[in-house]
């Protein structure tokens, strides 16, 4: 059992860790899981996905990392920080400039037009600098006690942008067919591996597909699985979608008792082409369906995200036969443009409650969450 990465948005104003963030992971570490993936840890303080992302880069944000990393030994659990660069999928309100493989704007769900801020295509030397930043961040995290790292290669962030023909229309060595478009993620992996050594685990979260016309296809994703497996990737987590077509949030497949695992069909195919451990995330709510996926042999780890925000002791509850069903439901506002983001903000609010030693609130008001989030954005913008 693994807690898949979720955005916590719980750094301090300087993008360092906070007692609330660390305590949330302490609660999860005590909850029975074998592996906890952190939410987005950004590798560049000038490229933020959200206003309170933790940032890890050379000479920056090392204040609370050791305390966070020490949870691994104290609670006999693995914690792998998820390393990320948002690329064009960065909040335009808090980033002076958006950088991406190509100058292709983003269209968020609920909006009819593209983002007003057009991303600038990265120069070759900037690409190399970002690749190096991934390796630097991984080494810092290793030195602070964490037991592995995960590259965020899904959901429309920078690695995903390089992989997709919709967002990577470059005509140099970084663009072209899937082998050229996968060069960026391969070089990110190689840079991390060079810096952390052979025995430190590196995983990746990868899209099964973008669920967008002309985007990253299942066939291309399978090819990337082959490429990364040959490189020596230690764990591949399968998800899918982007924030323009958010299948990872259940928009494409409804969660039912009979068919909870959104990307099970894909992972059954992937199992045939790789011996690399595979983790399936997306939709699991019933214990029996998690067991069935493991027993099939197609999946090595079960990834669950949102239920951890409402049931932080979920895994212990399963093994103790206290509960076998862990439902979640966001209390939405009814405004489509707001509710698209609320699928993230609402769960961040629950994580904060856990970190403050409070009980999660399944009935938490969507409007209250949105207004609190808006105030954080305004404070960051003004600063």
C-alpha positions in Angstrom: 0.0 0.0 0.0 1.3 3.4 -0.9 -0.1 6.9 -0.4 0.1 8.5 -3.9 1.3 12.1 -4.2 -1.2 14.9 -3.5 -0.6 18.6 -3.4 -0.4 19.7 0.3 0.2 23.5 -0.3 1.6 23.7 3.2 5.0 25.3 3.0 5.7 28.6 4.8 6.0 31.8 2.8 9.6 31.0 2.0 8.7 27.6 0.6 10.2 25.7 3.4 8.6 22.8 5.3 6.3 23.5 8.3 5.4 21.6 11.4 1.9 21.1 10.0 3.2 19.5 6.9 5.6 17.2 8.8 2.9 16.2 11.3 0.5 15.2 8.5 3.2 12.8 7.3 3.8 11.6 10.8 0.1 10.7 11.0 0.2 8.9 7.7 3.5 7.1 8.7 1.7 5.8 11.7 -1.2 4.6 9.5 0.3 1.4 8.3 1.4 2.1 4.7 4.7 0.9 3.4 5.4 3.9 1.1 4.4 7.6 1.2 4.9 9.8 -1.8 5.0 13.5 -0.9 3.1 16.1 -3.0 4.9 18.3 -5.5 8.3 19.4 -4.3 9.4 22.1 -6.8 13.0 22.2 -7.9 13.0 25.9 -8.8 11.6 28.7 -6.6 10.8 30.7 -9.7 8.5 28.0 -11.1 5.7 27.2 -8.7 2.6 25.1 -9.2 0.9 26.6 -6.1 1.7 29.5 -3.7 2.8 27.2 -0.8 4.8 24.5 -2.6 7.9 23.3 -0.8 11.0 24.1 -2.9 14.2 22.1 -2.8 17.2 23.5 -4.6 20.8 24.2 -3.8 21.2 26.5 -0.9 17.4 26.8 -0.4 14.7 25.2 1.8 16.7 22.8 3.8 15.4 24.0 7.2 12.9 21.2 8.0 13.9 18.5 5.6 15.9 16.4 8.0 13.0 16.3 10.5 10.7 15.2 7.7 13.1 12.6 6.4 13.7 11.2 9.9 10.1 10.0 9.9 11.3 7.2 7.6 13.5 5.6 10.3 11.2 6.5 13.2 8.2 4.9 11.8 9.7 2.2 9.5 8.2 3.7 6.4 9.6 4.8 3.1 9.0 8.4 2.1 9.7 9.4 -1.5 9.5 13.1 -2.3 7.9 13.8 -5.7 10.1 16.1 -7.7 8.4 18.5 -10.1 8.7 21.5 -12.4 5.3 22.8 -13.5 6.4 24.2 -16.9 3.4 26.0 -18.4 1.1 24.5 -15.8 2.1 27.1 -13.2 -0.2 29.6 -11.6 0.1 32.7 -13.8 -0.9 34.9 -10.7 2.3 34.0 -8.8 4.9 33.3 -11.5 6.6 36.1 -13.4 7.2 33.9 -16.5 6.0 30.5 -17.6 8.5 28.2 -19.3 7.6 25.2 -21.4 8.9 23.0 -24.2 7.0 25.1 -26.7 4.9 28.3 -26.6 1.5 26.5 -26.3 -0.9 28.1 -23.8 -3.0 26.1 -21.3 -6.8 25.8 -21.2 -8.1 24.9 -17.8 -11.4 23.0 -17.4 -14.4 25.4 -17.1 -12.7 28.1 -19.3 -13.5 28.7 -22.9 -10.2 30.5 -23.8 -6.6 29.7 -23.2 -4.5 31.2 -20.4 -3.6 34.8 -21.0 0.0 34.2 -20.2 1.7 32.4 -23.1 4.6 30.2 -22.0 8.0 30.9 -23.4 9.8 28.0 -25.2 12.8 26.9 -23.2 16.3 27.4 -24.6 18.7 24.5 -24.7 20.9 25.8 -21.8 17.7 26.3 -19.7 16.7 22.7 -20.3 20.1 21.5 -19.2 19.9 23.7 -16.1 16.4 22.2 -15.2 17.7 18.7 -15.6 20.6 19.4 -13.3 18.2 20.9 -10.7 16.3 17.6 -10.6 19.5 15.8 -9.6 20.5 18.5 -7.1 17.2 18.3 -5.4 17.3 14.5 -5.2 20.7 14.5 -3.6 19.7 17.0 -1.0 16.7 14.9 -0.1 18.8 11.7 0.1 21.2 13.5 2.4 18.3 14.5 4.7 17.1 10.9 5.2 14.5 10.3 2.5 14.6 6.8 1.1 13.8 7.5 -2.6 12.4 10.1 -5.0 9.7 10.1 -7.7 9.8 12.1 -10.9 6.4 13.6 -11.7 6.0 12.7 -15.3 2.2 12.9 -15.5 -0.8 15.2 -15.3 0.5 17.9 -17.7 3.6 19.1 -15.8 6.9 19.8 -17.5 8.0 16.2 -18.1 4.6 15.4 -19.4 4.7 18.5 -21.6 7.9 17.2 -23.2 6.3 13.8 -23.9 3.1 15.1 -25.5 3.1 16.2 -29.2 0.4 18.7 -28.3 2.8 20.7 -26.0 6.2 19.7 -27.5 6.4 21.0 -31.1 10.1 21.5 -31.0 12.2 20.8 -34.0 15.5 20.3 -32.2 16.9 17.3 -30.3 14.2 17.6 -27.6 11.2 17.2 -30.0 10.0 15.0 -32.8 9.0 11.3 -32.4 8.4 9.7 -29.0 12.1 8.7 -28.7 13.1 12.3 -29.1 10.3 13.6 -26.9 11.4 11.2 -24.2 14.9 12.5 -24.2 14.1 15.0 -21.4 12.8 12.5 -18.9 15.7 10.1 -19.7 18.2 12.8 -19.0 16.4 13.8 -15.8 16.6 10.2 -14.7 20.3 9.9 -15.6 21.2 13.1 -13.8 19.5 12.0 -10.6 21.0 8.5 -10.8 24.5 9.9 -11.3 24.1 12.1 -8.2 22.4 9.7 -5.8 24.1 6.5 -6.8 23.0 3.0 -7.9 21.2 2.0 -4.7 18.9 4.9 -4.1 15.4 4.2 -5.6 14.1 6.4 -8.3 10.5 6.2 -9.5 8.3 8.0 -12.0 4.6 8.8 -12.2 3.6 8.4 -15.9 0.5 9.0 -17.9 -1.2 6.1 -19.5 -2.5 8.7 -22.0 -3.3 12.4 -22.0 -7.0 11.7 -22.9 -6.6 14.5 -25.4 -6.9 14.5 -29.2 -3.5 14.5 -30.8 -1.8 14.1 -27.4 0.4 11.5 -25.7 -1.1 8.2 -26.7 -1.2 4.8 -24.9 1.1 3.4 -27.6 3.6 6.2 -26.9 3.3 5.7 -23.2 4.1 2.0 -23.6 7.2 2.9 -25.5 8.3 5.2 -22.7 7.8 2.4 -20.2 10.2 0.3 -22.3 12.7 3.1 -22.5 12.6 3.9 -18.8 12.7 0.2 -17.8 15.8 -0.3 -19.9 17.4 2.7 -18.1 16.9 1.1 -14.7 13.9 3.0 -13.3 12.9 1.3 -10.0 9.2 1.9 -9.9 6.6 3.1 -12.5 3.3 4.5 -11.2 0.5 4.7 -13.7 -2.0 7.5 -13.8 -3.5 9.5 -16.6 -4.8 12.9 -17.9 -3.8 16.5 -17.5 -5.4 19.5 -16.0 -7.0 20.2 -19.3 -8.5 16.6 -19.4 -8.3 15.5 -15.7 -8.9 11.7 -15.9 -6.8 11.3 -12.8 -9.6 13.0 -10.9 -12.2 10.6 -12.1 -13.6 12.8 -14.9 -13.3 10.0 -17.5 -14.3 6.9 -15.6 -16.8 6.8 -12.7 -15.7 4.9 -9.7 -17.9 1.9 -9.1 -17.5 -1.1 -6.9 -17.0 -3.4 -9.9 -14.6 -1.1 -11.8 -12.7 1.2 -9.5 -9.2 1.1 -11.0 -9.2 3.8 -13.7 -6.1 2.6 -15.5 -6.2 -1.2 -14.9 -6.6 -2.0 -18.6 -3.4 -0.2 -19.3 -1.3 -1.7 -16.6 -2.3 -5.2 -17.7 -0.7 -4.4 -21.0 2.3 -2.7 -19.4 2.9 -5.8 -17.3 3.6 -7.8 -20.4 6.4 -5.5 -21.6 8.3 -4.7 -18.3 9.5 -6.5 -15.2 9.9 -3.1 -13.4 7.6 -2.9 -10.4 4.3 -1.2 -11.3 2.1 0.9 -9.1 -1.6 1.5 -10.0 -3.3 4.7 -8.7 -6.7 6.1 -9.3 -10.2 5.1 -8.1 -9.6 2.5 -5.4 -12.1 2.7 -2.6 -12.9 -1.0 -1.6 -10.4 -3.3 0.1 -11.5 -6.3 -2.0 -10.7 -4.5 -5.3 -7.2 -3.6 -4.0 -6.7 -7.2 -3.1 -7.9 -8.4 -6.4 -5.5 -6.1 -8.3 -2.6 -7.4 -6.3 -3.6 -11.0 -6.6 -3.8 -10.7 -10.4 0.0 -10.2 -10.6 -0.4 -7.2 -12.9 0.2 -4.7 -10.0 2.9 -4.6 -7.4 1.7 -1.7 -5.3 -1.7 -0.2 -4.8 -1.7 3.6 -4.8 -4.4 5.6 -3.1 -4.6 9.3 -2.7 -7.8 11.1 -1.6 -9.0 8.5 0.9 -5.9 9.2 3.0 -7.2 12.8 3.5 -10.4 11.5 5.1 -9.1 8.2 6.6 -5.5 8.8 7.6 -5.4 5.4 9.4 -6.9 3.7 6.4 -4.3 0.9 6.0 -4.4 -0.1 9.6 -8.2 -0.1 9.5 -8.0 -2.5 6.5 -5.6 -4.9 8.1 -7.5 -4.8 11.4 -10.7 -5.4 9.6 -12.2 -2.2 11.1 -13.3 -1.0 7.7 -13.1 -2.1 4.0 -14.6 0.9 2.2 -13.2 4.5 2.1 -15.5 6.9 0.2 -14.7 10.5 -0.6 -16.8 13.3 -2.0 -15.9 17.0 -2.4 -18.5 19.5 -1.4 -18.6 21.6 -4.5 -19.8 25.2 -5.1 -21.7 24.6 -8.2 -19.5 27.0 -10.2 -17.7 24.9 -12.8 -14.6 27.1 -13.1 -14.2 27.0 -9.3 -15.0 23.3 -8.9 -12.3 22.3 -11.3 -9.7 23.5 -8.9 -11.7 22.5 -5.8 -10.9 18.9 -6.5 -7.4 19.8 -5.3 -8.0 22.6 -2.8 -10.6 20.7 -0.8 -8.3 17.8 -0.1 -5.4 20.2 0.8 -7.7 21.6 3.5 -8.2 18.1 4.9 -4.4 17.5 4.9 -4.0 20.7 6.9 -6.5 19.5 9.5 -4.6 16.2 9.8 -1.4 18.2 10.3 -3.0 20.3 13.0 -4.0 17.1 14.9 -7.7 17.7 14.0 -10.1 15.3 12.5 -10.9 15.5 8.8 -14.2 17.1 7.9 -16.1 15.2 5.2 -18.7 18.0 5.1 -16.3 20.9 4.8 -17.8 23.7 2.8 -16.4 24.1 -0.8 -17.0 27.9 -0.6 -15.0 28.2 2.6 -12.1 26.3 1.1 -12.2 28.4 -2.1 -12.2 31.7 -0.2 -9.3 30.6 2.0 -7.3 29.5 -1.0 -8.0 32.8 -2.8 -6.6 34.7 0.2 -3.4 32.7 0.0 -3.0 33.5 -3.6 -3.5 37.2 -3.0 -1.0 37.3 -0.2 1.6 35.6 -2.4 0.9 37.9 -5.3 1.2 41.0 -3.2 4.5 39.7 -1.7 
